[in-house]
């Protein structure tokens, strides 16, 4: 009897550990053409806190459905950071950001799907890269990359500019 219970517990732990993996293959999420009213974007730049270029400086950006832009920069700007409000952006700016996010090819190349973005900061450690989280309607997706892609550089430059960071 004890052997059966132990076997069941070990099997359950195995299933739980397998489901907690931070990356996996999965079907791509379909993002609608028009920006959903509840579109939320989160980006973590795992960079150098003292980098001279804004797109490689450690940062955390969050855009909430009402256009609230939150941003923090430098040391401690990671996936657990909830930055202060920087400003509110208008609908046309949100639409432009939505279009940029939709055009990114996160399903291929050097991007990995992340199942637990709130735990991902520890996995990155001192590595350089990005964590991208997108919520829309009932869809949610999070991806990471260690590559400094042109699409992420452009998006982070745009968000930094919206947060009035110029250097």
N, C-alpha and C positions, 0 to 999 in steps of 0.2 A: 504494500500500500504506500509506504513512504517513498519507494523508488518511483512509483507512478506519479505521485505529487511532485517530486523533484523534477522528473522529466517534463511534466506539464509546465512547471514554473520556468524551467530553462527554455522551453520552446516559446513561451510567452515573452520572455526577455529578448530572445532572438528576434521575434517579430517586431517588438517595440524598438529595438536598436536599429533594425533595418529601416523602419519607417521614420526614424529621426535623422537619417542621413541628410547632409546639407545640399547635396546635389544629386540629380537623377535625370533620366530621360523622361520626358512627358510630352503630351500633346501641346502644341503651341496655343496660347490664348488668342482668341480673335478679338482684336480691338475694333470697335465701330469707327466708321469714317468721321462722324461728328463727335465732338468732345461731349462725353456724358456729363450730366450736371454734378455728379459726385466724383469726378476725376481727382485723384490725389497722386502726387509724385513725391518720391523720396530718393535722394541721391547722397551717397557717402563717397567722398574722394579720399582714398587712402594714399596720401601723398606725404610730402615733406612739409612739416609745419612752417618752415622758414623759406619755402621755395619762392623764387622771384616771379615766376609766372603763376597767375591766379588759377589756371586750370590744373596745375600739379600741386597746389597747396592743399594740405589737409582741410576738408570742409564737410559740412552737412547742410543740405538744402531740403526743405519740405515745402511743397505747394499744396494748400488745402483747397477743398471744393469752392469756397467762397472767394478765392484769389489771394488768400493770406500767404505771403512768402515768409518763411522762417529761414534764417541762415546763421551759421557759426563757422568760424575759421580758426585754423591753427590747432595747437595741441588740445587733445580731448574732443575733437569734432569727429565722432564716430557714430556707429549705428545705434548707440544707446543715448545719444545726445538729442534733446528736444530743444532746438534753438529758440531764441526769442523772436518775436515778430519784427520783421524788418520793414515791410510795407504791404500794401494790397495792390494787386495788379488787376487790370480790367479784362473783360471777356475776350477781346481780340488778342491780347497777349497770351491768355490761357489757351486760346485756339491755336496760336502759332506754336506754343510749347507742345500741345497735344499732337499737332502735325509732325513736329520734329521727333517726338517719342515714337509715334506710329511708324515713322520711316526707318527707325533703327532696326537692324537685323540681329536681334538678340537670340534668335533660335539657331543661329549657326556660328561658324567661326570659333572665336576664342571665348564665347560667353558660356557660362554654366548656370543652369537653373538652381536657385537656392530655396530650399523648403523652409528654413528657419532663419530669416534675415536678422532677427533680434539676437541671434547667437553668432552671426557670421563675423562680427568684429574681432572676436577672439581667433578665428581661423586665419584672418588676413595677417595678424601680427604686424610685423614691420614691412610686409610686402607692399608694393605699390599696386594700385588698381582702383576699381569702382564697384559700387553696389548700387543697383538701380531697382527701385520698387515702384510698381504701377498698380493702382486700384481704379477700377471703373465698373459701375453697376455691381454685379455680383462677382466679377472677375478680379483676381489678384495674381500678380506674378512678380518674382524677384529674381534678378540675374546678377552675376558677378563676372568681372573680367580683370585679368592682370595686364591687359594690353591698353596702351594709351591710344585709343582710336580717335580718329578725326571727329566722328559724330559725338563722342563724349566730351572731347575738348571744346567743341563748338557749343554744346548744351551747357557745360559748366561755365564757359565764358559768358554766355547769355544770362544765366542765373546770377552770376557774380555781378554783372553789369546792372541787373535789376535790383540787386542788393546794394548798389552804389559802391562797389569795391572796384577800384581802378588800378591798384598797384599790386 
